[in-house]
Amino acid sequence: MTTPISVPDLLFNTFLGGILNLTYSESPLEGDGQCVSRLKEIVMELPGKIEIFDSPLSLGAALSLADSTLVSLETITALGGSDLIPAESAAELSSLLAELSAQLGAALRQQKADSVRGLYVIIDPEVTGGREPLEIAQAAVRGGARMLQLRDKLRDKGEILPLAQDLQALCEASDVLLIVNDHVDLAAAVGSGGVHVGQTDLPVAQARQVLGPEQVLGRSNREIHLLVESQEMGADHVAFGAIYQTTTKSGGRGPQGPERLKEAREVTHVPLVAIGGINAANVGPVIEYGADAVCVTAAVGLAPEPEAAAAEMVEAIRQAGGKV
């Protein structure tokens, strides 16, 4: 009679396969030597043997594998599988897998940095000229926008969710990055490209706890020292403005002027987004002084022909030497 295989034994095979392939396949990371080397040392002391794939893993595949391997390990431990993985080894493996997952997530976010470029359009239901927000978003993408941001300051999150899902589907199909303003939980729920927070919103460290490791985080900044602070907090990109006079966001302070972007660029080592009153006629200096992306709301959302307005802005960015 064949002895049935226990659940911990089955999970151990899954765990061992995952961790061996994470540590012995060609790594998509640079500079991950210590973490991976230690994982190898520990796992080689464990019982069992399983085939190792020799094909390289993509960042996304490696992240998924690290997360699923950690879940297997946690389940084995919860089911009392100390005969398979001693408690001390399990604790260190758990810590190392979490560290590796964080490294892979950071690498994925860095990979997305190239998406923070060109035209970045805020989709705000209050700034559409009476049209559907999804219609404005579709026109912006057809016109060449590389990023969209969903900003809805009036409705409850349950009401915003359907639009967020539609925008995420549009962005996934178009290789465009969707950013959700303020609502970190909503960004996590729809799997958006990331979230944007202001100075008084959820702090970066707490937002990271809600977001997936691959989701980017942008932060608004009014002053030069705040740009430095945002980067020290771990923001993946930073917004700076208002560059010109704007009517779509209230505030009693005057515009920065495009010349101040030069100073902002000097202290910024992540993608720099310029925002506030920018249009096709005045975007040239914004790009020339160092902005990687240009964020607009009314210039597209209130335009009679949003697609044409987006295309005109993209061309103006290109003519000024920006990446689109």
VOBA-312627 format. One record per residue (C-alpha): residue number from 1; residue in three letters; chain; z, y, x. Coordinates in Angstrom, 3 decimals, padded with zeros to 6 digits. Example, Ala and Ser with C-alpha at 12.3 -4.5 7.8 and 13.67 -1.06 7.14 Angstrom:
REM VOBA-312627
+-----+-----+----+----------+----------+----------+
|   i |  aa | ch |        z |        y |        x |
+-----+-----+----+----------+----------+----------+
|   1 | ALA |  A |  007.800 | -004.500 |  012.300 |
|   2 | SER |  A |  007.140 | -001.060 |  013.670 |
+-----+-----+----+----------+----------+----------+
END
This chain:
REM VOBA-312627
+-----+-----+----+----------+----------+----------+
|   i |  aa | ch |        z |        y |        x |
+-----+-----+----+----------+----------+----------+
|   1 | MET |  A |  000.000 |  000.000 |  000.000 |
|   2 | THR |  A | -000.973 |  003.428 |  001.386 |
|   3 | THR |  A |  001.903 |  005.829 |  001.962 |
|   4 | PRO |  A |  001.259 |  009.058 |  000.027 |
|   5 | ILE |  A |  000.917 |  012.202 |  002.114 |
|   6 | SER |  A |  003.620 |  014.789 |  001.360 |
|   7 | VAL |  A |  002.864 |  018.347 |  000.430 |
|   8 | PRO |  A |  004.342 |  019.701 |  003.712 |
|   9 | ASP |  A |  002.128 |  017.273 |  005.653 |
|  10 | LEU |  A | -000.982 |  018.441 |  003.794 |
|  11 | LEU |  A | -000.040 |  022.073 |  004.341 |
|  12 | PHE |  A |  000.677 |  021.380 |  008.004 |
|  13 | ASN |  A | -002.907 |  020.185 |  008.462 |
|  14 | THR |  A | -004.112 |  023.408 |  006.827 |
|  15 | PHE |  A | -001.778 |  025.487 |  008.952 |
|  16 | LEU |  A | -002.673 |  023.713 |  012.188 |
|  17 | GLY |  A | -006.396 |  024.017 |  011.514 |
|  18 | GLY |  A | -006.012 |  027.723 |  010.803 |
|  19 | ILE |  A | -003.946 |  028.585 |  013.825 |
|  20 | LEU |  A | -006.008 |  026.516 |  016.253 |
|  21 | ASN |  A | -009.212 |  028.138 |  015.066 |
|  22 | LEU |  A | -007.629 |  031.581 |  015.283 |
|  23 | THR |  A | -006.527 |  030.994 |  018.847 |
|  24 | TYR |  A | -009.396 |  028.958 |  020.265 |
|  25 | SER |  A | -012.452 |  030.447 |  018.538 |
|  26 | GLU |  A | -014.112 |  033.419 |  020.192 |
|  27 | SER |  A | -011.886 |  036.348 |  019.247 |
|  28 | PRO |  A | -013.358 |  039.398 |  017.497 |
|  29 | LEU |  A | -010.538 |  041.490 |  018.961 |
|  30 | GLU |  A | -010.244 |  043.294 |  022.248 |
|  31 | GLY |  A | -006.879 |  043.391 |  023.963 |
|  32 | ASP |  A | -005.246 |  040.662 |  021.849 |
|  33 | GLY |  A | -004.397 |  038.437 |  024.832 |
|  34 | GLN |  A | -000.587 |  038.321 |  024.725 |
|  35 | CYS |  A | -000.302 |  037.591 |  021.017 |
|  36 | VAL |  A | -002.982 |  034.884 |  021.014 |
|  37 | SER |  A | -001.735 |  033.331 |  024.275 |
|  38 | ARG |  A |  001.755 |  032.946 |  022.874 |
|  39 | LEU |  A |  000.400 |  031.450 |  019.636 |
|  40 | LYS |  A | -001.464 |  028.876 |  021.752 |
|  41 | GLU |  A |  001.677 |  028.003 |  023.713 |
|  42 | ILE |  A |  003.750 |  027.386 |  020.610 |
|  43 | VAL |  A |  001.138 |  025.479 |  018.624 |
|  44 | MET |  A |  000.403 |  023.110 |  021.509 |
|  45 | GLU |  A |  004.015 |  021.931 |  021.309 |
|  46 | LEU |  A |  003.588 |  020.889 |  017.672 |
|  47 | PRO |  A |  002.543 |  017.410 |  016.516 |
|  48 | GLY |  A | -000.929 |  016.720 |  015.127 |
|  49 | LYS |  A | -004.511 |  017.174 |  016.170 |
|  50 | ILE |  A | -007.387 |  018.761 |  014.321 |
|  51 | GLU |  A | -010.973 |  019.794 |  015.039 |
|  52 | ILE |  A | -011.479 |  023.259 |  016.473 |
|  53 | PHE |  A | -014.485 |  025.324 |  015.495 |
|  54 | ASP |  A | -016.159 |  026.933 |  018.484 |
|  55 | SER |  A | -018.118 |  029.556 |  016.563 |
|  56 | PRO |  A | -016.910 |  033.170 |  016.775 |
|  57 | LEU |  A | -014.967 |  034.624 |  013.858 |
|  58 | SER |  A | -015.794 |  037.983 |  012.325 |
|  59 | LEU |  A | -012.945 |  040.461 |  011.935 |
|  60 | GLY |  A | -012.845 |  039.900 |  008.192 |
|  61 | ALA |  A | -012.888 |  036.109 |  008.508 |
|  62 | ALA |  A | -010.184 |  036.185 |  011.178 |
|  63 | LEU |  A | -007.987 |  038.425 |  009.014 |
|  64 | SER |  A | -008.371 |  036.124 |  005.992 |
|  65 | LEU |  A | -007.588 |  033.115 |  008.170 |
|  66 | ALA |  A | -004.512 |  034.770 |  009.704 |
|  67 | ASP |  A | -003.161 |  035.672 |  006.268 |
|  68 | SER |  A | -003.800 |  032.234 |  004.741 |
|  69 | THR |  A | -002.294 |  030.510 |  007.802 |
|  70 | LEU |  A |  000.832 |  032.644 |  007.459 |
|  71 | VAL |  A |  001.102 |  031.662 |  003.778 |
|  72 | SER |  A |  000.814 |  027.970 |  004.724 |
|  73 | LEU |  A |  003.540 |  028.415 |  007.345 |
|  74 | GLU |  A |  005.871 |  030.176 |  004.898 |
|  75 | THR |  A |  005.333 |  027.431 |  002.294 |
|  76 | ILE |  A |  006.003 |  024.646 |  004.812 |
|  77 | THR |  A |  009.232 |  026.392 |  005.817 |
|  78 | ALA |  A |  010.276 |  026.888 |  002.179 |
|  79 | LEU |  A |  009.671 |  023.185 |  001.477 |
|  80 | GLY |  A |  011.904 |  022.153 |  004.353 |
|  81 | GLY |  A |  009.257 |  021.097 |  006.851 |
|  82 | SER |  A |  011.464 |  021.613 |  009.918 |
|  83 | ASP |  A |  010.467 |  018.176 |  011.212 |
|  84 | LEU |  A |  006.897 |  019.495 |  011.471 |
|  85 | ILE |  A |  007.665 |  023.025 |  012.698 |
|  86 | PRO |  A |  011.152 |  023.714 |  014.102 |
|  87 | ALA |  A |  012.841 |  026.729 |  012.534 |
|  88 | GLU |  A |  012.836 |  028.752 |  015.777 |
|  89 | SER |  A |  009.116 |  028.119 |  016.338 |
|  90 | ALA |  A |  008.348 |  028.911 |  012.694 |
|  91 | ALA |  A |  010.100 |  032.267 |  012.965 |
|  92 | GLU |  A |  008.173 |  033.242 |  016.099 |
|  93 | LEU |  A |  004.876 |  031.970 |  014.691 |
|  94 | SER |  A |  005.444 |  034.019 |  011.552 |
|  95 | SER |  A |  006.074 |  037.156 |  013.599 |
|  96 | LEU |  A |  003.022 |  036.552 |  015.804 |
|  97 | LEU |  A |  000.720 |  035.871 |  012.848 |
|  98 | ALA |  A |  001.907 |  039.078 |  011.153 |
|  99 | GLU |  A |  001.254 |  040.975 |  014.402 |
| 100 | LEU |  A | -002.215 |  039.438 |  014.726 |
| 101 | SER |  A | -002.978 |  040.321 |  011.097 |
| 102 | ALA |  A | -001.952 |  043.932 |  011.759 |
| 103 | GLN |  A | -004.183 |  044.058 |  014.860 |
| 104 | LEU |  A | -007.140 |  042.653 |  012.920 |
| 105 | GLY |  A | -006.579 |  045.118 |  010.087 |
| 106 | ALA |  A | -006.457 |  048.040 |  012.511 |
| 107 | ALA |  A | -009.681 |  046.826 |  014.135 |
| 108 | LEU |  A | -011.358 |  046.608 |  010.731 |
| 109 | ARG |  A | -010.238 |  050.135 |  009.883 |
| 110 | GLN |  A | -011.573 |  051.344 |  013.220 |
| 111 | GLN |  A | -014.851 |  049.632 |  012.402 |
| 112 | LYS |  A | -014.990 |  051.646 |  009.183 |
| 113 | ALA |  A | -014.588 |  054.898 |  011.101 |
| 114 | ASP |  A | -018.381 |  055.146 |  011.421 |
| 115 | SER |  A | -018.544 |  055.317 |  007.615 |
| 116 | VAL |  A | -016.636 |  058.615 |  007.702 |
| 117 | ARG |  A | -019.699 |  060.748 |  008.235 |
| 118 | GLY |  A | -022.218 |  062.893 |  006.439 |
| 119 | LEU |  A | -021.698 |  063.745 |  002.788 |
| 120 | TYR |  A | -018.387 |  062.878 |  001.108 |
| 121 | VAL |  A | -018.349 |  063.632 | -002.638 |
| 122 | ILE |  A | -015.214 |  063.940 | -004.760 |
| 123 | ILE |  A | -015.696 |  062.534 | -008.251 |
| 124 | ASP |  A | -013.375 |  064.485 | -010.532 |
| 125 | PRO |  A | -013.731 |  064.113 | -014.338 |
| 126 | GLU |  A | -012.854 |  067.809 | -014.632 |
| 127 | VAL |  A | -015.759 |  068.836 | -012.378 |
| 128 | THR |  A | -018.834 |  067.180 | -013.874 |
| 129 | GLY |  A | -020.342 |  069.860 | -016.089 |
| 130 | GLY |  A | -019.531 |  067.735 | -019.151 |
| 131 | ARG |  A | -021.266 |  064.624 | -017.806 |
| 132 | GLU |  A | -019.814 |  061.181 | -017.198 |
| 133 | PRO |  A | -018.114 |  060.874 | -013.782 |
| 134 | LEU |  A | -019.948 |  057.612 | -013.065 |
| 135 | GLU |  A | -023.248 |  059.407 | -013.645 |
| 136 | ILE |  A | -022.333 |  062.004 | -011.019 |
| 137 | ALA |  A | -021.276 |  059.246 | -008.612 |
| 138 | GLN |  A | -024.532 |  057.343 | -009.050 |
| 139 | ALA |  A | -026.538 |  060.516 | -008.451 |
| 140 | ALA |  A | -024.491 |  061.352 | -005.344 |
| 141 | VAL |  A | -025.098 |  057.896 | -003.882 |
| 142 | ARG |  A | -028.837 |  058.081 | -004.633 |
| 143 | GLY |  A | -028.839 |  061.458 | -002.891 |
| 144 | GLY |  A | -027.363 |  059.981 |  000.275 |
| 145 | ALA |  A | -023.561 |  060.348 |  000.024 |
| 146 | ARG |  A | -021.768 |  058.036 |  002.467 |
| 147 | MET |  A | -018.325 |  058.364 |  000.854 |
| 148 | LEU |  A | -016.966 |  058.952 | -002.639 |
| 149 | GLN |  A | -013.453 |  059.933 | -003.624 |
| 150 | LEU |  A | -012.014 |  059.360 | -007.087 |
| 151 | ARG |  A | -009.693 |  062.236 | -007.928 |
| 152 | ASP |  A | -008.141 |  062.358 | -011.399 |
| 153 | LYS |  A | -005.037 |  064.518 | -011.678 |
| 154 | LEU |  A | -004.740 |  064.429 | -015.472 |
| 155 | ARG |  A | -004.963 |  060.876 | -016.791 |
| 156 | ASP |  A | -002.573 |  057.954 | -016.457 |
| 157 | LYS |  A | -003.515 |  055.228 | -013.983 |
| 158 | GLY |  A | -004.241 |  052.739 | -016.761 |
| 159 | GLU |  A | -006.880 |  055.128 | -018.094 |
| 160 | ILE |  A | -008.330 |  055.743 | -014.628 |
| 161 | LEU |  A | -008.615 |  052.028 | -013.762 |
| 162 | PRO |  A | -011.972 |  051.264 | -015.518 |
| 163 | LEU |  A | -013.679 |  054.167 | -013.736 |
| 164 | ALA |  A | -012.122 |  053.112 | -010.418 |
| 165 | GLN |  A | -013.490 |  049.583 | -010.897 |
| 166 | ASP |  A | -016.961 |  050.899 | -011.757 |
| 167 | LEU |  A | -016.968 |  053.195 | -008.731 |
| 168 | GLN |  A | -015.859 |  050.372 | -006.440 |
| 169 | ALA |  A | -018.672 |  048.146 | -007.748 |
| 170 | LEU |  A | -021.167 |  050.975 | -007.155 |
| 171 | CYS |  A | -019.896 |  051.564 | -003.624 |
| 172 | GLU |  A | -019.891 |  047.877 | -002.684 |
| 173 | ALA |  A | -023.498 |  047.539 | -003.856 |
| 174 | SER |  A | -024.548 |  050.673 | -001.949 |
| 175 | ASP |  A | -022.633 |  050.306 |  001.360 |
| 176 | VAL |  A | -020.619 |  053.413 |  000.509 |
| 177 | LEU |  A | -016.891 |  053.892 |  001.110 |
| 178 | LEU |  A | -014.745 |  054.556 | -001.976 |
| 179 | ILE |  A | -011.511 |  056.465 | -001.407 |
| 180 | VAL |  A | -008.901 |  056.841 | -004.159 |
| 181 | ASN |  A | -006.942 |  060.091 | -004.194 |
| 182 | ASP |  A | -003.129 |  059.861 | -004.292 |
| 183 | HIS |  A | -002.807 |  056.562 | -006.192 |
| 184 | VAL |  A | -002.120 |  054.008 | -003.463 |
| 185 | ASP |  A | -001.407 |  051.238 | -005.972 |
| 186 | LEU |  A | -004.687 |  051.882 | -007.760 |
| 187 | ALA |  A | -006.566 |  051.733 | -004.449 |
| 188 | ALA |  A | -004.911 |  048.394 | -003.695 |
| 189 | ALA |  A | -005.653 |  047.061 | -007.194 |
| 190 | VAL |  A | -009.404 |  047.722 | -007.071 |
| 191 | GLY |  A | -009.809 |  046.905 | -003.363 |
| 192 | SER |  A | -011.274 |  050.303 | -002.545 |
| 193 | GLY |  A | -012.237 |  051.318 |  000.970 |
| 194 | GLY |  A | -009.011 |  053.250 |  001.183 |
| 195 | VAL |  A | -006.840 |  056.058 | -000.100 |
| 196 | HIS |  A | -006.390 |  059.781 |  000.507 |
| 197 | VAL |  A | -002.952 |  061.386 |  000.473 |
| 198 | GLY |  A | -001.763 |  064.961 |  000.665 |
| 199 | GLN |  A |  001.157 |  066.424 |  002.575 |
| 200 | THR |  A |  003.539 |  065.872 | -000.351 |
| 201 | ASP |  A |  002.227 |  062.452 | -001.420 |
| 202 | LEU |  A |  003.479 |  059.022 | -000.362 |
| 203 | PRO |  A |  004.050 |  059.007 |  003.433 |
| 204 | VAL |  A |  001.571 |  057.113 |  005.582 |
| 205 | ALA |  A |  003.991 |  054.332 |  006.587 |
| 206 | GLN |  A |  004.956 |  053.608 |  002.972 |
| 207 | ALA |  A |  001.325 |  053.760 |  001.822 |
| 208 | ARG |  A |  000.432 |  051.160 |  004.463 |
| 209 | GLN |  A |  002.938 |  048.762 |  002.892 |
| 210 | VAL |  A |  000.970 |  048.863 | -000.374 |
| 211 | LEU |  A | -002.576 |  048.919 |  001.016 |
| 212 | GLY |  A | -004.435 |  045.960 |  002.434 |
| 213 | PRO |  A | -004.523 |  045.982 |  006.249 |
| 214 | GLU |  A | -008.270 |  046.725 |  006.194 |
| 215 | GLN |  A | -008.034 |  049.755 |  003.851 |
| 216 | VAL |  A | -008.335 |  053.154 |  005.524 |
| 217 | LEU |  A | -006.039 |  056.096 |  004.924 |
| 218 | GLY |  A | -006.979 |  059.767 |  005.067 |
| 219 | ARG |  A | -004.567 |  062.701 |  004.952 |
| 220 | SER |  A | -005.000 |  066.375 |  004.053 |
| 221 | ASN |  A | -004.062 |  069.071 |  006.562 |
| 222 | ARG |  A | -003.898 |  072.815 |  006.356 |
| 223 | GLU |  A | -002.595 |  073.594 |  009.849 |
| 224 | ILE |  A | -003.535 |  072.411 |  013.344 |
| 225 | HIS |  A | -000.096 |  070.925 |  014.014 |
| 226 | LEU |  A | -000.381 |  068.895 |  010.816 |
| 227 | LEU |  A | -003.567 |  067.283 |  012.140 |
| 228 | VAL |  A | -001.563 |  066.078 |  015.125 |
| 229 | GLU |  A |  001.248 |  064.883 |  012.850 |
| 230 | SER |  A | -001.133 |  062.949 |  010.585 |
| 231 | GLN |  A | -002.636 |  061.114 |  013.551 |
| 232 | GLU |  A |  000.785 |  060.275 |  014.931 |
| 233 | MET |  A |  001.637 |  058.809 |  011.519 |
| 234 | GLY |  A | -001.414 |  056.564 |  011.769 |
| 235 | ALA |  A | -003.994 |  058.253 |  009.530 |
| 236 | ASP |  A | -007.474 |  056.768 |  010.036 |
| 237 | HIS |  A | -009.190 |  060.088 |  009.334 |
| 238 | VAL |  A | -008.009 |  063.616 |  008.617 |
| 239 | ALA |  A | -009.203 |  066.361 |  006.279 |
| 240 | PHE |  A | -008.987 |  070.025 |  007.251 |
| 241 | GLY |  A | -009.521 |  073.092 |  005.090 |
| 242 | ALA |  A | -010.168 |  074.964 |  002.992 |
| 243 | ILE |  A | -013.047 |  076.112 |  005.183 |
| 244 | TYR |  A | -014.530 |  078.576 |  002.688 |
| 245 | GLN |  A | -013.275 |  080.066 | -000.561 |
| 246 | THR |  A | -013.067 |  077.390 | -003.253 |
| 247 | THR |  A | -012.427 |  077.386 | -006.994 |
| 248 | THR |  A | -011.876 |  073.658 | -007.501 |
| 249 | LYS |  A | -008.425 |  073.517 | -005.924 |
| 250 | SER |  A | -005.725 |  076.069 | -006.559 |
| 251 | GLY |  A | -003.719 |  077.662 | -003.786 |
| 252 | GLY |  A | -002.657 |  081.115 | -002.771 |
| 253 | ARG |  A | -003.910 |  080.973 |  000.814 |
| 254 | GLY |  A | -007.253 |  082.183 |  002.056 |
| 255 | PRO |  A | -009.968 |  080.084 |  003.681 |
| 256 | GLN |  A | -009.746 |  078.917 |  007.296 |
| 257 | GLY |  A | -013.312 |  079.805 |  008.256 |
| 258 | PRO |  A | -015.600 |  077.352 |  010.062 |
| 259 | GLU |  A | -014.644 |  078.659 |  013.523 |
| 260 | ARG |  A | -011.176 |  077.116 |  013.192 |
| 261 | LEU |  A | -012.808 |  073.684 |  013.069 |
| 262 | LYS |  A | -013.406 |  073.975 |  016.805 |
| 263 | GLU |  A | -009.654 |  074.101 |  017.370 |
| 264 | ALA |  A | -009.173 |  071.253 |  014.889 |
| 265 | ARG |  A | -011.759 |  069.160 |  016.723 |
| 266 | GLU |  A | -009.990 |  069.651 |  020.056 |
| 267 | VAL |  A | -006.785 |  067.987 |  018.794 |
| 268 | THR |  A | -008.426 |  065.303 |  016.656 |
| 269 | HIS |  A | -009.400 |  061.856 |  017.963 |
| 270 | VAL |  A | -010.107 |  060.300 |  014.549 |
| 271 | PRO |  A | -012.949 |  061.280 |  012.176 |
| 272 | LEU |  A | -012.570 |  064.890 |  011.006 |
| 273 | VAL |  A | -013.460 |  065.795 |  007.406 |
| 274 | ALA |  A | -014.087 |  069.434 |  006.494 |
| 275 | ILE |  A | -013.387 |  070.488 |  002.910 |
| 276 | GLY |  A | -013.377 |  073.593 |  000.751 |
| 277 | GLY |  A | -016.227 |  075.712 | -000.589 |
| 278 | ILE |  A | -018.917 |  074.001 |  001.478 |
| 279 | ASN |  A | -022.529 |  073.895 |  000.267 |
| 280 | ALA |  A | -026.000 |  073.406 |  001.679 |
| 281 | ALA |  A | -026.267 |  077.079 |  002.612 |
| 282 | ASN |  A | -023.081 |  077.257 |  004.683 |
| 283 | VAL |  A | -022.665 |  073.715 |  006.010 |
| 284 | GLY |  A | -024.455 |  074.377 |  009.315 |
| 285 | PRO |  A | -021.512 |  075.966 |  011.181 |
| 286 | VAL |  A | -019.162 |  073.309 |  009.771 |
| 287 | ILE |  A | -021.148 |  070.576 |  011.526 |
| 288 | GLU |  A | -021.733 |  072.645 |  014.653 |
| 289 | TYR |  A | -017.987 |  073.213 |  015.085 |
| 290 | GLY |  A | -017.261 |  069.487 |  014.975 |
| 291 | ALA |  A | -016.824 |  068.049 |  011.476 |
| 292 | ASP |  A | -017.844 |  064.397 |  011.139 |
| 293 | ALA |  A | -018.000 |  064.500 |  007.338 |
| 294 | VAL |  A | -018.284 |  067.231 |  004.730 |
| 295 | CYS |  A | -016.311 |  066.843 |  001.506 |
| 296 | VAL |  A | -017.555 |  068.603 | -001.627 |
| 297 | THR |  A | -016.770 |  068.594 | -005.325 |
| 298 | ALA |  A | -018.506 |  071.371 | -007.264 |
| 299 | ALA |  A | -021.561 |  071.506 | -004.972 |
| 300 | VAL |  A | -022.617 |  068.158 | -006.452 |
| 301 | GLY |  A | -020.460 |  067.676 | -009.556 |
| 302 | LEU |  A | -021.489 |  070.979 | -011.176 |
| 303 | ALA |  A | -025.067 |  071.074 | -009.899 |
| 304 | PRO |  A | -027.777 |  070.950 | -012.606 |
| 305 | GLU |  A | -029.338 |  068.030 | -010.695 |
| 306 | PRO |  A | -026.566 |  066.279 | -008.734 |
| 307 | GLU |  A | -028.906 |  063.864 | -006.929 |
| 308 | ALA |  A | -031.079 |  066.702 | -005.669 |
| 309 | ALA |  A | -027.992 |  068.703 | -004.675 |
| 310 | ALA |  A | -026.617 |  065.730 | -002.718 |
| 311 | ALA |  A | -029.971 |  065.149 | -001.012 |
| 312 | GLU |  A | -030.216 |  068.836 | -000.083 |
| 313 | MET |  A | -026.717 |  068.720 |  001.419 |
| 314 | VAL |  A | -027.502 |  065.549 |  003.383 |
| 315 | GLU |  A | -030.627 |  067.144 |  004.803 |
| 316 | ALA |  A | -028.700 |  070.301 |  005.736 |
| 317 | ILE |  A | -026.120 |  068.163 |  007.566 |
| 318 | ARG |  A | -028.929 |  066.339 |  009.371 |
| 319 | GLN |  A | -030.620 |  069.595 |  010.359 |
| 320 | ALA |  A | -027.314 |  070.846 |  011.793 |
| 321 | GLY |  A | -027.074 |  067.749 |  013.996 |
| 322 | GLY |  A | -024.591 |  065.734 |  011.932 |
| 323 | LYS |  A | -024.617 |  061.986 |  011.354 |
| 324 | VAL |  A | -025.713 |  061.019 |  007.869 |
+-----+-----+----+----------+----------+----------+
END
